[in-house]
Amino acid sequence: MIGTDRLPVLDVDQHYYEPLDAFTRHCPKAWRERTVQTAVIDGRTRQIVGGKIDRTVTNPTFDPIVKPGAMTDYFRGNPQKRSLIDILSDREPIPGHYRNRDDRLAKIDEQGLQAVWMLPSLAMGYEEGLQYDPPAAAQAFKAFNRWLLDDWGYNYQDRIFSSPYLTFADIPAAIDEVEHGLANGARIFVVRAQATYTDGGWRSPGDQIFDPIWARLQEAEAITVVHVGEVGGAGLDKYVEHRTNIIGEIASPLQIAVGHERAIANYLAAVTCDKLFERFPQLKIASVENGAEFLPLSISGLNRAGFQRPGYFASDPVEQFREHVWVAPFWEDNLLEVVKHLGVDQVLFGSDYPHPEGLAEPRQYEKVAAELNDPVSERKVMWDNAAKLTKLA
């Protein structure tokens, strides 16, 4: 545990690296061809999702793995003009704490953290390949959530809070997963920032058809984490060939320029404009690993929707957004601007450890938080806000 003389820190964006059996260990054999399989193809281990080879990552074994924080300078302007292939070539055997919860507890002690939210890596890319087969998606993520419970638990010693994954495509199955998670101590649930394909076609996440899911999440005071994931290009695929990894040379410049912010901006605007927060006034949504560059345009757009559609919203949609949405900015985002747009009570800290684009040492973010020049605000960002959401304060 951390010393009592240090500021407590809750990191809302830490990750495990899934083993190859994360989706198969608990998946009935009859479902495997429609869900996730592992195969060796041309001498390389691959996973097959929905009958197609998945290329979300180049090596789904994650061994060897790129070191944490390897891309720090890349995101600071890449002053040495290094290629991403060169940056990501420095790899190491996968450390135990990427897959073992007791090793991870020791690691977060070493990092000086009180608690973490533990989120998927590979799994955030797999719903895309299953989206047109809702029963298969439901089976795949049911199996994934059982693996997660086995290996990590949903609340390990009130310090590691892991998130069952929800796919809304099969509504009864999603409710079952919420109930399963709650029965096993889950306080957070993760979704991707995308509309949902159902038997009735595409639906916004704020569509009333999904109200039974949202109602149970609100009743349980659970947090819905909207995390970056594979969303099929968010409309950019009509302009340029879509690549599943938008970082670096493999992606088009257009994807790099606008591909990251579009999905989360669409998602959060949709649930606000669908009046989800009016129907569920206690609902809490946390945007994690989506950065914060989407905020100015999103808030401006919601303000415009409010005054151009008088009488549509029961109250100011911008204030609804600010009341119900929490955001974890990237470490490279301008924190002062984020606080200006959202308010300090809605800002969270997430390191993205141990991903290469994150921070190698999570508490390095204290230097960014210090820019607020207010100890009370710094504590809110680093601990208070997330601790309240997680029911630790």
JOCOR-V977735 format. One record per backbone hydrogen bond with DSSP energy under -0.5 kcal/mol. CO is the residue of the C=O (numbers start at 1). NH is the residue of the N-H. Records with the same first field share a line. If there is no record, write none. Layout:
BEGIN
CO = NH ; NH
END
This chain:
BEGIN
3 = 6
9 = 11 ; 114 ; 115
10 = 12
11 = 117
13 = 352 ; 353
14 = 119
16 = 18
19 = 22
21 = 25
24 = 27
26 = 28
28 = 31 ; 32
29 = 32
31 = 34 ; 35
32 = 35
35 = 50
37 = 48
39 = 41 ; 46
41 = 44
44 = 41
45 = 60
46 = 39
47 = 49 ; 54
48 = 37 ; 50
49 = 52
52 = 49
59 = 62
65 = 92
67 = 70
69 = 72
71 = 75
72 = 76
73 = 78
74 = 77
78 = 81
83 = 87
84 = 88
86 = 89
87 = 90
89 = 91
90 = 67
92 = 64 ; 65
95 = 98
96 = 99 ; 100
98 = 17
100 = 104
101 = 105
102 = 106
103 = 107
104 = 108
105 = 109
106 = 110
107 = 111
108 = 113
109 = 112
115 = 11
116 = 118 ; 161
117 = 14 ; 119
118 = 163
119 = 16
121 = 124
122 = 125
123 = 126 ; 127
124 = 230
127 = 130 ; 131
128 = 131
130 = 133
133 = 136 ; 137
134 = 138
135 = 139
136 = 140
137 = 141
138 = 142
139 = 143
140 = 144
141 = 145
142 = 146
143 = 147
144 = 148
145 = 149
146 = 150
147 = 151
148 = 152 ; 153
151 = 101
154 = 162
155 = 157
156 = 159 ; 160
159 = 116 ; 161
160 = 156 ; 162
161 = 118
162 = 164
164 = 190
166 = 168
167 = 170
169 = 171
170 = 174
171 = 175
172 = 176
173 = 177
174 = 178
175 = 179
176 = 180
177 = 181
178 = 182
179 = 183
180 = 184
181 = 184 ; 186
182 = 185
184 = 154
187 = 223
188 = 164
189 = 225
190 = 166
191 = 227
192 = 194
196 = 198 ; 203
198 = 201
201 = 198
203 = 196
204 = 207
207 = 210
208 = 211
210 = 213 ; 214
211 = 215
212 = 216
213 = 217
214 = 218
215 = 219
216 = 220
217 = 222
218 = 221
222 = 284
223 = 189 ; 225
224 = 226 ; 286
225 = 191 ; 227
226 = 288
227 = 193
231 = 234
233 = 236
235 = 238
236 = 239 ; 240
244 = 246
246 = 248
248 = 251
252 = 256
253 = 257
254 = 258 ; 259
255 = 259
258 = 262
259 = 263
260 = 264
261 = 265
262 = 266
263 = 267
264 = 268
265 = 269
266 = 270
267 = 271
268 = 272
269 = 273
270 = 274
271 = 276
272 = 275
275 = 279
276 = 280
280 = 283
284 = 224
285 = 326
286 = 226 ; 288
287 = 328
288 = 228
292 = 295
294 = 298
295 = 299
296 = 300
297 = 301
298 = 302
299 = 303
300 = 304
301 = 305
302 = 306
303 = 307
304 = 308
305 = 309
309 = 312 ; 313
316 = 320
317 = 321
318 = 322
319 = 323
320 = 324
321 = 325
324 = 285
326 = 287
327 = 329 ; 348
328 = 291
330 = 333
333 = 335
334 = 338
335 = 339
336 = 340
337 = 341
338 = 342
339 = 343
343 = 346
344 = 347
346 = 327
348 = 329
349 = 12
351 = 359
352 = 355
353 = 15
355 = 69 ; 358
356 = 71
361 = 364
362 = 365
363 = 366
364 = 367
365 = 368 ; 369
366 = 370
368 = 371
369 = 372
370 = 373
374 = 378
375 = 379
376 = 380
377 = 381
378 = 382
379 = 383 ; 384
380 = 385
381 = 349
382 = 10
383 = 387
384 = 388
385 = 389
386 = 390
387 = 392 ; 393
388 = 391
END
